Structure formats: structure tokens, C-alpha cells
């Protein structure tokens, strides 16, 4: 069962994406894959990574020999203010960002296969744990990740973004599955290429994902001519970490321009961006956010909300938050003067729904003029009772209000809703007529009119102000990840991995165990002619226990034969042998 104690600070809708890690699902082959990658990392990465990586491994409780247990990681992560959860592969970018904003590391529970030990396009526990977790122990970088999540979760997506997300998720699933045909992979890759070419006008989410890719996933840090690695995609792939520092990969100074640079998850990156330090990452992020709807508000922000076709929130300068599906608006001189939603709408203040202003009351939409009212030098929210009385805005009085951009409102005041400090939030009218020139925007027969008080829109972002206002359903990806299914032959192989793992932890080997090693080597040569990782573990075991030199020589010769016959094995075998010297 999932222990939610360390997730009490999360909104309930995020918990829908959390799954139980089910640690027992990991085979002994899986643990061997983890160990191989981590041994390579510990040997190679200290020379080329940011200084916080190795110390971060210790701080986050990640070990070399065993795939991380999320529960164990969380006991240690809490000391640096973070938590970890298991999820099923790629989750929607907006959800990923929201987890990050709450300082929760999202970890795909699956682990790559031996066939993809060097690199996998699918998110896996190696990438998330060995890549992301160690660097977040750096306080400055941790602050960047949290801020990135906070800003990214307020980015507007497009329908095309979700199509691309689904296509990338599908490709990552089938590419990791060894049973997938080459034709099917090419078809999936081609679909991504087609969608990417259609994506000529980048949404906020596309741009923020680009920044995330070129920093959190594939970032370099330090001197442009001799940078170090901090991106998780590079840290979790020895192949890419070596390749990325070569002259084949162009190094560019990191800047806001990276937001417009797309990436391809199926290929090594032709260029990477180098930040001088972690603080600079925050500087660029803050600069980028200035042009986002949640910072700009106004016509630009509301236009994005209308294009979004989902529930968004606009924030007035009074602090009122109107959440709904924005249908259209009226603007004048580049100022929004009237807004309209369709369907369920809720009005909140300080992220708390105002009593009586929820989706049951505003079930068919909401509309409201925005702006200063003639005769007032300030927004009504700041007016005192005396100010209102002088202008006839009293309960049971008929008022005639004219907004400074041409909208008029006539009606009888029936209620004035204030906050705890006495600031006016909403004025309710009966028998109300709202017009803009000759256009009727609200008429008396429609019922009570709720005037949200505010002179301008200061922020617009996707989602709800009060997370409890709307019924939120989990986004269900079209494709589920493919779980590994072991046939009898693979189960027999896994048992041999288990036996070798058990022997490695012994102080001495018995005659029977030495005979078992010979038997395993014989079986591998005859029945598992593509197997190289367990052969390496056999060799390591024989060397560590100083076994028969003839057997050691035979295993070495067999490995040489393997890397000659199967070219794709050569690099991994060579790297494994290098560690044994």
C-alpha cells in the first residue's frame, strides 16, 4: 500500500497519479542493470559532473548495488525538504510541473532493459533516481526546480501539446519493449516528426518544456569550453555523458533563446546549453516568466485562456479570482472591459471559493464588466462605506454605474460581499441591465447579477483558484506502459542472476558454489548466446574470490568473442572489463 504521510502537503488531484512502487516486481536482472549503470557512473561521472552529484548520491540514500526503494529514499529526502513518488511512465507536463512546485520528485517505477542499458527514451528509475535526485541536494538547484515547477504549472498548453505528449509517451513505451518491430517504431517516430513540424507557434508549455529539457534534463554548467554535467538525462546515460562533452556536440551559452529550441528524444542532441551557475538558471526563468499570461494578465492573458478551451483563472487587481471556461471578452484600447465564461464557474479570493459563488450557483457561465467606475478615483474594493453611501451604493438602492470604458450598469443593490478586512469583493444586483453602447450584456430577466470588483486583470493561468471548486478527473493517457513478461527461459536466467548476486555477498565460496559458477557459465555459452551482463558478473565474482585462473581466462575469451560477434555489446563489455582491472 502507498504511504501518503509524506504527501500530506499535496493537492488531492495529484495523488491520482501516484502508484505503489511494488518493489518486489524488480527482477535480479533489473538489479544487475541498476548496478552496472551505477558502477559506471561512480567511476566516470566524478570527473565530468557538477561537484554536488557524488555528495548528493549519499545525501539522497542511493546505493550502487540495489534499485532504490522509494520508501527508503523518502526517509532521507525529507531532510532536504523533498519527497519522491512513483508514477507510470511519462505523465502530462502540467502535472509533472505541479509535483515539482510542491518539491516532489516524480520517479517512473519501471527500469530499462539490458538491451537499452546505455540509453532509453522512456523515463525510468535510473533516470529519475540516479539522474535527478542527487542534484536536488544542492540548495540553489533545489530552489530552481521548485520555482520552475511553480512557473511551469501556470503555463498554458495547446491541444497539439497533448497530441505530442501522447505520441512521445507511446514511442517511449514501444521502443523500450524488445518485442516491438522496427516498422512500428519508425511509424511512431514519423508521427512525432509530423506533429513537431505542425507546432510552428509555440505555446507557453512548449517553451517551458524546452527550457526544462535544456537545463534539468540536458544541462551543462561552468565554463563554455570545459563544462560539467548536471542534467539528469546525461547523468543517467554513460553513452550520452561521454558523447555530449566531445567536439561533436556544439556548446552554446544558455539564455532565454533556449525556449524556442526544440528537441528530439530519439536522437543525441546536436547542441547543448551551458549555464555559468545555478543562480543564472533562476535569472533566465524569471526573465522568461515576465511574458507569460500569469504575469502579464490583460488582453494577452485572457486571449490565451479563450484559446485554451479548458478551465482557467483570471485574477483581478482586487484579488478576486474567476475560474471557468472563458468564452470571449470585450477589450478597448488594449484593456479588457468585459469577460464571459460558459459552463461551471467559481469565484474565489485568496484561493478559497467565496461562499455562494461556486459552480452550483454559476452553473451556466458568468459575465462581468472590468474597470474603474466614473466618479471613483479608485476601485470599489478600496472604497469605504462612506464612499459608497455618498454615491448611493446601498442595500435596496437603485444604482446607475458607468464604467470608464463605456459599459453601463443599472440595478438594485441586494447584497455587498466583503473580505475579512472590509474590502468589497462582490456587489449583487437585482433588476439589472448591463450594456455596452447598444449591446445588451445582461438583462433583468436573467436573475441576480454578481459584479466582481476589479479595475483590471493582473494574471491569467490554467486551472482553478480553489482546487475544491471543480470536480477534477485524472487525465488518462491512451497507452499504458508495457510490463516485462518473463517466459521460462528468462525466469531461468533471472535465477542465475540471483545465484551470482547471492554469492557476491559471501565471504568465501563452497565447492558446490564454485561448481555452480562453472555450470552457469556453461549454460550461458550454450543457451544464452546474447547474454553479456551476467558473464561480466561471473568474471567479477571469479576475480574477487581468486578462483581458477583457467576459468577466468575462458570467461575473458568468451567476452572478447561476444563483443566481436555482436557489435552493439562491445562498448558495454569494454566498460565493464575496465572496471575489473
C-alpha distance (Angstrom), angle and dihedral (degrees) to the residues before:
residue distance angle dihedral
X1 . . .
X2 3.81 . .
X3 3.80 115.1 .
X4 3.80 106.5 -140.2
X5 3.82 96.9 -177.9
X6 3.79 93.4 102.4
X7 3.83 90.0 47.3
X8 3.80 99.3 56.1
X9 3.80 90.1 114.8
X10 3.82 93.0 59.6
X11 3.82 124.6 99.3
X12 3.80 109.4 -108.2
X13 3.81 94.7 -116.5
X14 3.82 91.2 63.4
X15 3.79 90.8 57.6
X16 3.82 88.1 66.1
X17 3.82 88.5 72.8
X18 3.81 95.1 50.3
X19 3.79 116.8 100.3
X20 3.77 132.7 -174.9
X21 3.79 110.4 -95.8
X22 3.81 91.1 -138.5
X23 3.78 92.9 -154.7
X24 3.81 92.8 -164.8
X25 3.80 90.0 68.0
X26 3.81 91.0 75.7
X27 3.78 111.4 98.4
X28 3.78 125.3 -146.3
X29 3.80 85.9 -106.0
X30 3.82 88.3 57.6
X31 3.80 91.9 51.3
X32 3.82 89.2 49.5
X33 3.82 90.4 52.6
X34 3.81 89.9 51.0
X35 3.81 91.6 47.7
X36 3.81 93.8 48.6
X37 3.80 92.9 51.1
X38 3.80 93.9 44.5
X39 3.81 93.7 48.2
X40 3.79 88.8 52.2
X41 3.81 90.1 47.2
X42 3.79 94.8 50.3
X43 3.79 90.8 47.8
X44 3.79 99.2 44.6
X45 3.80 110.8 22.6
X46 3.83 101.9 63.5
X47 3.79 88.4 70.4
X48 3.80 95.0 53.5
X49 3.82 108.3 25.6
X50 3.76 135.9 86.0
X51 3.79 110.4 -83.5
X52 3.81 93.2 -111.6
X53 3.81 94.4 64.7
X54 3.82 102.5 80.9
X55 3.80 95.1 38.3
X56 3.81 87.4 46.5
X57 3.81 91.1 57.2
X58 3.79 88.9 60.0
X59 3.80 93.8 43.8
X60 3.80 93.0 52.5
X61 3.80 94.7 47.7
X62 3.80 96.8 -117.2
X63 3.80 115.0 153.8
X64 3.78 133.0 -167.0
X65 3.78 102.7 -126.1
X66 3.81 104.7 49.8
X67 3.77 137.5 43.9
X68 3.83 107.3 -106.5
X69 3.77 119.7 -94.1
X70 3.81 108.4 -139.6
X71 3.78 93.0 -143.1
X72 3.78 91.4 55.2
X73 3.79 91.5 46.3
X74 3.80 91.6 52.0
X75 3.79 92.6 54.7
X76 3.79 87.6 59.9
X77 3.82 100.2 33.2
X78 3.80 91.1 59.0
X79 3.81 88.4 68.2
X80 3.81 89.5 65.0
X81 3.81 93.3 41.7
X82 3.81 98.6 -102.3
X83 3.79 138.4 107.8
X84 3.81 134.6 -162.1
X85 3.80 132.0 -138.6
X86 3.80 133.4 -174.4
X87 3.81 119.1 -123.0
X88 3.79 136.9 176.0
X89 3.82 106.5 -98.0
X90 3.80 120.4 -73.2
X91 3.81 112.7 7.8
X92 3.84 123.6 -165.7
X93 3.84 110.5 -71.3
X94 3.82 93.6 -123.2
X95 3.82 90.6 54.1
X96 3.81 91.4 46.6
X97 3.82 89.7 52.3
X98 3.79 92.1 49.0
X99 3.82 91.7 53.3
X100 3.80 88.4 50.5
X101 3.81 91.5 50.3
X102 3.81 87.3 58.4
X103 3.83 90.5 49.4
X104 3.79 94.0 -109.5
X105 3.79 119.2 141.8
X106 3.80 111.3 -140.3
X107 3.81 111.9 -143.1
X108 3.79 124.2 -171.5
X109 3.81 104.3 -134.9
X110 3.82 96.4 -144.1
X111 3.80 123.2 89.6
X112 3.79 126.5 -145.3
X113 3.78 120.8 -101.8
X114 3.80 125.2 -112.3
X115 3.82 87.7 -104.3
X116 3.82 89.3 62.5
X117 3.78 98.2 35.1
X118 3.82 92.6 127.3
X119 3.80 97.4 47.9
X120 3.78 138.9 -11.0
X121 3.81 128.0 -173.1
X122 3.80 88.4 -145.7
X123 3.80 120.3 87.7
X124 3.79 108.6 -112.1
X125 3.77 140.6 169.2
X126 3.80 91.9 -94.2
X127 3.78 92.1 55.9
X128 3.79 95.0 44.1
X129 3.82 100.1 38.3
X130 3.79 103.3 33.0
X131 3.81 92.6 32.6
X132 3.80 109.2 37.8
X133 3.80 105.8 21.5
X134 3.83 101.8 61.4
X135 3.81 95.3 52.1
X136 3.81 94.3 51.2
X137 3.79 87.6 67.4
X138 3.82 84.7 75.7
X139 3.81 103.9 91.3
X140 3.81 95.9 -146.1
X141 3.81 92.5 49.0
X142 3.80 91.0 44.7
X143 3.81 89.3 56.3
X144 3.81 89.3 50.7
X145 3.81 92.4 52.7
X146 3.80 92.2 49.2
X147 3.81 92.7 47.7
X148 3.80 90.3 46.0
X149 3.80 90.5 54.1
X150 3.79 91.4 46.9
X151 3.81 92.6 51.9
X152 3.80 95.6 36.8
X153 3.81 93.0 52.8
X154 3.82 88.0 60.6
X155 3.82 94.0 53.0
X156 3.79 118.9 114.3
X157 3.80 116.7 -122.9
X158 3.78 129.3 -157.1
X159 3.80 130.1 -138.3
X160 3.80 87.0 -108.3
X161 3.81 89.4 57.3
X162 3.79 89.5 60.1
X163 3.79 91.9 46.9
X164 3.80 89.9 53.0
X165 3.81 90.9 46.0
X166 3.81 91.2 53.1
X167 3.82 91.8 46.5
X168 3.82 92.8 49.4
X169 3.80 91.9 46.1
X170 3.82 90.8 50.4
X171 3.81 92.4 48.8
X172 3.80 92.1 48.9
X173 3.82 90.0 51.6
X174 3.79 98.6 48.7
X175 3.81 94.8 39.0
X176 3.78 91.2 57.0
X177 3.83 90.3 49.1
X178 3.82 108.2 87.8
X179 3.81 90.7 -154.0
X180 3.81 93.6 64.2
X181 3.80 115.2 109.4
X182 3.80 120.9 -122.5
X183 3.81 89.6 -120.9
X184 3.80 91.9 57.1
X185 3.81 91.2 49.8
X186 3.81 91.6 49.3
X187 3.80 90.0 49.1
X188 3.83 90.8 52.4
X189 3.81 92.1 46.5
X190 3.79 90.4 49.6
X191 3.81 90.6 52.8
X192 3.81 90.7 54.4
X193 3.80 90.5 49.6
X194 3.81 91.0 51.6
X195 3.81 92.6 48.4
X196 3.80 92.3 45.7
X197 3.80 91.6 53.1
X198 3.81 89.2 51.5
X199 3.80 89.3 54.1
X200 3.81 95.6 84.4
X201 3.81 96.4 137.4
X202 3.79 107.4 55.4
X203 3.79 118.3 -141.0
X204 3.79 120.7 -142.8
X205 3.80 89.2 -100.6
X206 3.81 92.4 51.9
X207 3.79 90.7 52.6
X208 3.80 94.4 44.9
X209 3.81 90.2 48.6
X210 3.80 89.2 52.3
X211 3.81 89.9 53.6
X212 3.81 89.5 47.5
X213 3.80 91.6 50.9
X214 3.81 95.4 48.9
X215 3.82 92.7 47.2
X216 3.81 116.8 22.5
X217 3.81 94.4 30.9
X218 3.81 106.3 28.4
X219 3.79 105.6 11.2
X220 3.79 127.9 143.9
X221 3.79 124.0 -162.9
X222 3.79 138.4 -159.6
X223 3.77 128.9 21.3
X224 3.80 116.6 17.0
X225 3.82 91.4 -133.5
X226 3.80 96.1 44.4
X227 3.80 109.1 22.4
X228 3.79 129.7 171.5
X229 3.81 128.0 -135.3
X230 3.80 125.3 -108.6
X231 3.84 103.0 147.5
X232 3.81 113.9 110.1
X233 3.81 94.2 -137.2
X234 3.79 89.1 60.3
X235 3.81 95.9 39.7
X236 3.80 91.6 54.8
X237 3.81 95.3 48.8
X238 3.79 119.5 59.9
X239 3.80 89.8 -170.7
X240 3.78 93.3 57.2
X241 3.80 94.8 38.2
X242 3.81 90.0 58.9
X243 3.78 95.2 40.6
X244 3.82 95.5 46.8
X245 3.79 94.0 61.8
X246 3.80 93.6 51.5
X247 3.79 124.2 97.9
X248 3.81 88.6 -105.5
X249 3.80 89.2 78.1
X250 3.79 117.0 66.5
X251 3.82 115.2 -132.8
X252 3.81 117.1 -144.2
X253 3.81 129.6 -176.4
X254 3.80 108.2 -104.9
X255 3.79 115.8 -111.9
X256 3.78 142.2 144.5
X257 3.82 87.4 -80.1
X258 3.81 88.1 77.6
X259 3.82 87.3 75.7
X260 3.80 88.8 73.8
X261 3.81 95.7 47.0
X262 3.81 112.7 98.3
X263 3.81 124.0 -151.7
X264 3.79 138.0 -147.9
X265 3.81 116.6 -138.2
X266 3.81 92.0 -163.1
X267 3.82 97.1 60.5
X268 3.82 138.1 49.1
X269 3.79 108.6 -94.9
X270 3.86 114.5 -100.8
X271 3.81 91.6 -150.0
X272 3.79 137.7 19.1
X273 3.80 133.1 -162.6
X274 3.80 124.4 -122.8
X275 3.80 121.9 -150.9
X276 3.83 117.8 -162.2
X277 3.83 91.3 -136.6
X278 3.80 142.4 -21.4
X279 3.81 93.3 -93.2
X280 3.80 89.5 62.5
X281 3.81 89.4 58.1
X282 3.80 88.5 62.7
X283 3.80 91.7 47.7
X284 3.81 92.2 55.1
X285 3.81 92.3 44.0
X286 3.80 92.7 51.8
X287 3.81 90.4 46.9
X288 3.81 90.4 51.2
X289 3.81 93.1 48.0
X290 3.82 92.0 58.6
X291 3.81 89.4 77.6
X292 3.81 94.9 46.7
X293 3.80 121.1 107.2
X294 3.79 93.5 -116.5
X295 3.82 89.0 61.1
X296 3.81 100.3 35.4
X297 3.79 102.2 38.6
X298 3.81 112.6 171.0
X299 3.80 125.7 86.2
X300 3.81 93.2 -25.5
X301 3.79 94.0 52.4
X302 3.78 96.5 43.2
X303 3.80 90.4 47.8
X304 3.81 89.0 58.2
X305 3.80 90.3 48.3
X306 3.82 91.0 53.7
X307 3.81 91.1 48.9
X308 3.81 91.2 47.4
X309 3.82 94.5 70.8
X310 3.78 92.2 -153.5
X311 3.79 139.1 84.9
X312 3.80 111.3 -59.9
X313 3.78 134.6 169.6
X314 3.78 127.7 -130.0
X315 3.79 118.1 -164.8
X316 3.80 121.7 -149.7
X317 3.80 123.6 -148.6
X318 3.82 87.6 -108.0
X319 3.81 88.9 64.0
X320 3.81 94.8 -107.3
X321 3.81 114.4 141.9
X322 3.80 120.4 -152.6
X323 3.81 113.3 -164.0
X324 3.79 121.5 -169.6
X325 3.77 146.8 95.3
X326 3.81 102.4 -62.1
X327 3.78 110.1 -139.3
X328 3.81 102.2 179.3
X329 3.78 143.9 -40.7
X330 3.78 141.9 -151.9
X331 3.79 120.8 -121.5
X332 3.79 134.1 -174.5
X333 3.78 126.9 -170.9
X334 3.82 87.9 -5.0
X335 3.81 92.5 -56.5
X336 3.81 123.8 116.5
X337 3.81 107.5 -122.1
X338 3.82 101.6 168.9
X339 3.81 134.5 23.3
X340 3.79 131.8 -165.3
X341 3.80 132.4 -170.9
X342 3.78 130.6 -173.4
X343 3.77 126.3 -141.8
X344 3.79 125.6 0.4
X345 3.79 114.8 7.5
X346 3.81 133.5 175.5
X347 3.80 131.6 -165.3
X348 3.80 117.6 -148.0
X349 3.78 140.8 175.0
X350 3.80 122.9 -151.1
X351 3.84 88.6 -4.4
X352 3.81 91.4 -57.6
X353 3.79 120.3 112.5
X354 3.81 112.2 -117.7
X355 3.79 111.6 -117.9
X356 3.79 109.9 -97.2
X357 3.82 93.7 12.2
X358 3.80 100.2 92.9
X359 3.79 135.2 113.9
X360 3.82 93.8 -80.3
X361 3.80 90.1 59.6
X362 3.81 96.4 38.3
X363 3.81 94.5 37.6
X364 3.81 97.5 139.4
X365 3.78 101.2 41.1
X366 3.77 138.9 -77.6
X367 3.79 137.2 -115.8
X368 3.78 133.4 -172.3
X369 3.82 141.7 165.8
X370 3.82 117.3 -117.3
X371 3.80 125.7 -153.3
X372 3.77 146.9 61.8
X373 3.78 119.4 -50.6
X374 3.79 119.8 -125.7
X375 3.79 111.0 -103.4
X376 3.81 92.7 31.6
X377 3.78 122.1 93.8
X378 3.79 91.5 -164.6
X379 3.77 138.6 35.4
X380 3.79 115.4 -79.6
X381 3.81 90.6 -115.7
X382 3.79 89.1 72.8
X383 3.79 96.5 45.3
X384 3.78 121.1 111.3
X385 3.80 124.3 -132.3
X386 3.80 87.5 -101.9
X387 3.83 91.1 53.8
X388 3.80 89.6 53.2
X389 3.77 93.9 44.5
X390 3.81 92.3 52.2
X391 3.81 88.9 56.7
X392 3.77 95.8 42.8
X393 3.80 98.1 -108.2
X394 3.79 97.3 144.3
X395 3.79 135.2 132.4
X396 3.84 110.9 -80.5
X397 3.83 91.9 12.0
X398 3.80 123.0 122.4
X399 3.81 111.2 -125.3
X400 3.76 133.4 -163.1
X401 3.83 108.9 -158.0
X402 3.79 124.0 -178.3
X403 3.78 118.6 -166.0
X404 3.79 118.0 -143.5
X405 3.82 94.0 -115.7
X406 3.80 97.6 54.3
X407 3.82 107.7 -83.8
X408 3.81 117.9 126.7
X409 3.80 128.7 -159.9
X410 3.80 126.7 -166.5
X411 3.79 122.8 179.1
X412 3.79 151.1 110.7
X413 3.81 116.8 -82.7
X414 3.82 109.1 -125.8
X415 3.82 101.7 164.4
X416 3.80 141.7 6.4
X417 3.83 116.5 -154.7
X418 3.81 116.5 -156.6
X419 3.79 136.3 -179.8
X420 3.81 124.6 -118.7
X421 3.81 91.3 -84.1
X422 3.79 93.8 52.4
X423 3.81 96.4 -103.7
X424 3.79 113.1 146.7
X425 3.81 114.6 -113.6
X426 3.81 106.4 166.0
X427 3.81 135.5 9.5
X428 3.80 115.6 -159.6
X429 3.80 121.8 -150.3
X430 3.79 135.5 -170.2
X431 3.82 124.5 -157.9
X432 3.80 86.0 25.6
X433 3.80 127.9 173.1
X434 3.81 119.8 -172.8
X435 3.82 118.6 -174.0
X436 3.78 139.3 173.2
X437 3.79 107.7 -158.1
X438 3.84 101.1 -51.6
X439 3.82 94.9 -23.2
X440 3.81 115.2 106.0
X441 3.80 110.4 -140.0
X442 3.81 98.3 173.2
X443 3.80 130.6 6.7
X444 3.82 131.8 -161.6
X445 3.81 95.6 -109.7
X446 3.79 90.8 64.5
X447 3.81 92.3 73.1
X448 3.80 131.3 -125.8
X449 3.80 116.4 8.4
X450 3.82 117.0 -147.1
X451 3.79 113.4 -153.9
X452 3.79 110.7 -158.0
X453 3.76 107.3 -151.2
X454 3.79 116.8 -126.1
X455 3.80 139.2 111.7
X456 3.82 98.0 -146.9
X457 3.79 145.1 4.3
X458 3.79 110.0 -106.1
X459 3.81 100.6 176.1
X460 3.81 140.7 17.6
X461 3.80 125.6 -174.2
X462 3.82 139.3 158.2
X463 3.78 118.4 -95.0
X464 3.80 136.2 27.7
X465 3.79 131.9 -47.1
X466 3.81 92.7 -143.9
X467 3.81 109.1 39.4
X468 3.82 89.5 -150.5
X469 3.80 96.2 54.7
X470 3.79 97.4 84.7
X471 3.75 134.5 37.2
X472 3.77 102.9 -110.5
X473 3.79 121.5 -159.3
X474 3.77 123.5 -158.4
X475 3.79 113.7 -106.2
X476 3.79 105.3 -115.6
X477 3.83 114.3 -151.2
X478 3.79 114.8 -136.3
X479 3.80 94.2 -124.3
X480 3.80 130.3 49.8
X481 3.78 121.7 -147.0
X482 3.81 115.1 -98.7
X483 3.78 112.3 -114.6
X484 3.79 118.0 -144.4
X485 3.78 112.8 -100.8
X486 3.80 115.2 -160.6
X487 3.78 120.2 -151.9
X488 3.80 121.4 -157.1
X489 3.80 91.9 -85.5
X490 3.81 93.1 52.9
X491 3.79 91.0 45.0
X492 3.80 89.1 54.6
X493 3.81 89.5 50.0
X494 3.80 90.9 49.1
X495 3.81 89.8 52.5
X496 3.81 89.6 54.9
X497 3.82 89.3 51.2
X498 3.81 87.6 51.2
X499 3.81 92.9 51.0
X500 3.80 92.6 50.3
X501 3.81 91.0 46.9
X502 3.80 89.9 51.7
X503 3.83 92.6 49.0
X504 3.81 91.8 49.4
X505 3.80 89.9 64.1
X506 3.82 94.3 51.9
X507 3.77 123.9 99.3
X508 3.79 93.7 -140.7
X509 3.80 135.5 8.1
X510 3.79 124.4 -124.9
X511 3.80 123.2 -136.2
X512 3.81 88.9 -104.3
X513 3.81 91.7 53.8
X514 3.81 90.7 49.2
X515 3.80 88.5 51.2
X516 3.83 88.5 49.7
X517 3.81 89.8 55.2
X518 3.80 90.5 53.9
X519 3.81 90.5 47.4
X520 3.81 92.6 49.7
X521 3.79 91.3 50.0
X522 3.79 90.1 50.1
X523 3.83 92.5 49.6
X524 3.80 92.1 48.3
X525 3.80 92.3 52.8
X526 3.78 93.1 50.0
X527 3.81 106.2 32.4
X528 3.83 106.4 22.0
X529 3.77 105.2 42.9
X530 3.84 94.0 162.2
X531 3.78 95.2 50.0
X532 3.82 113.5 112.1
X533 3.82 106.9 147.8
X534 3.80 95.9 64.8
X535 3.81 89.8 44.9
X536 3.82 87.8 56.6
X537 3.80 90.1 50.0
X538 3.81 89.3 50.1
X539 3.78 90.6 52.7
X540 3.81 91.8 47.7
X541 3.80 90.1 51.1
X542 3.82 92.9 49.5
X543 3.81 92.3 49.1
X544 3.81 94.1 46.1
X545 3.81 92.4 51.0
X546 3.81 92.7 39.2
X547 3.79 92.8 -124.7
X548 3.80 129.7 174.4
X549 3.82 108.6 -35.3
X550 3.80 90.8 -145.9
X551 3.83 90.0 57.9
X552 3.80 90.6 48.0
X553 3.79 90.5 50.7
X554 3.82 91.6 47.7
X555 3.82 91.6 52.1
X556 3.81 91.2 48.8
X557 3.80 90.9 50.4
X558 3.79 90.3 49.3
X559 3.79 91.5 51.7
X560 3.79 90.3 50.9
X561 3.78 89.0 51.2
X562 3.82 90.4 49.4
X563 3.79 95.1 52.9
X564 3.80 91.2 47.4
X565 3.79 94.2 49.1
X566 3.82 96.4 40.4
X567 3.79 108.8 39.2
X568 3.83 93.9 -170.2
X569 3.83 88.8 63.9
X570 3.81 96.3 52.8
X571 3.79 99.7 87.0
X572 3.80 94.7 45.0
X573 3.79 93.2 47.2
X574 3.80 91.7 47.6
X575 3.81 91.3 49.6
X576 3.80 90.4 48.5
X577 3.80 93.2 48.9
X578 3.79 91.0 48.5
X579 3.80 90.3 59.7
X580 3.81 91.3 52.5
X581 3.77 94.9 56.8
